[in-house]
């Protein structure tokens, strides 16, 4: 734990303490994020955008081409998506239940995938 906490930006109190990722002043109740140099490098990008990574840790961006790394079952289809299927021109979205890639797969149409089942091609 850092022994020298910065003073509160609201009341200049010297008794600030850490609570998770925030600093808290017990005198006035103000909560604030530590300076960027003190902040952990978390999962957010330089402008606060969410960083999406594939199964092996590569950062994904809109328009990338990815490869499915494991066979996936698709409801309503007798055959699923086979491992090794290439998906072109992905779009990153805030999907439901961890599905953060919006794409079109030949033979299946538009669908959403989890970033943990693809790798950057």
N, C-alpha and C positions, 0 to 999 in steps of 0.2 A: 504494500500500500504506500502511496506517495505521502510522505510526512508533511510536505508543504503544499497545502491546498490553496488555490487562489481565493481571494476575498469575494464575497457575494457582489455581483454587479448591481444589485438593487439597493442594498443597505450598507454595503462595505463591511459586513460582518465577517469575523475571522474564524468562525466555527463550522465552516462548510465540511460536508462529508460526502462520500460516494454512496450512491444507491443504484446499483446496476450500472447502466451506461450514463447516468446523470449525476450531477453534483447538486446537493441540497443544502440550503441555508436553514438551520433550525430557528434562527431569530425571526425571519420574516416569512419563511415557508417557500421562498423562490426556488425553482428548479431550473437548471440550465445544463447544456451540453458543454463538456470541456473543450478547450481550444483544439483546432484540427490537428495540431502536432501531438496532442495528448490522446486524441481519440484513437480507438482501435481501428484497424484497417478493414473491419467488417465486410459485408457483402454489398455495400452500396458503392456506386461509382463516384466520379469526381463531382458530378452535378446532382447527386442524390438519386440517380436512376438505379433501378434494380439491375444487378449484373446476373445474367443467366449463363450457367456453365453446363457443358455436356458431361457425359459419364466419365470422361477422363480428365476433366478440368479445364478444357479450352473454353474461352469466352465466346459466346454466340452473339451474332448481330443479325438484324433484319437483312434478308436477301442471301444468307449463307446457304450452302448445300450441306446436308447432313446425311449420314448413313444409319439406318436402324441396326442396333447391335444384338437384338434378341427378337425372337418370334413373338408377335403380338396377336392376341385373339381380337376379332372384331365382331360385335353383335350383329346378327343378321347376315353374316357371311360364312359360307361353308369352309372357306380357307382364310386364314388370317394374313397378316403382313409378315413376310419372311425376313429373317435376318439378312442383312446385306442390301436391302432395298434403299435406293437413293431417293432423297427428298430434296427437291430444288426450291429455291426462293422461299425460305421460311419467313414467318412474321412472328415476332415475340409479342406475347399478350399476357395480361393478368387473367389467366383462365381459372376455371373451377377445379378444386382438388389437386392442385399441382400441375395441371396441364398448361404449360406456359409457351408452347409452340403451336401456332396455327399454320396449317399447310394443306396442300392438295397432293394426294397420292394417286398415281395412275391406277385405275381399276377399282378404287375405293372412293374417290371424291374428296371433298373437304373434311378435315378432321383436326383434332387437337392431340398433341403428343406431350409426354413428359420429357423434360430435357435429360433425365437420367437414363433414357433408353436409346439415345442417339449419340453419335460422335461426329465431330466436324470432319468433312471430307476434304 
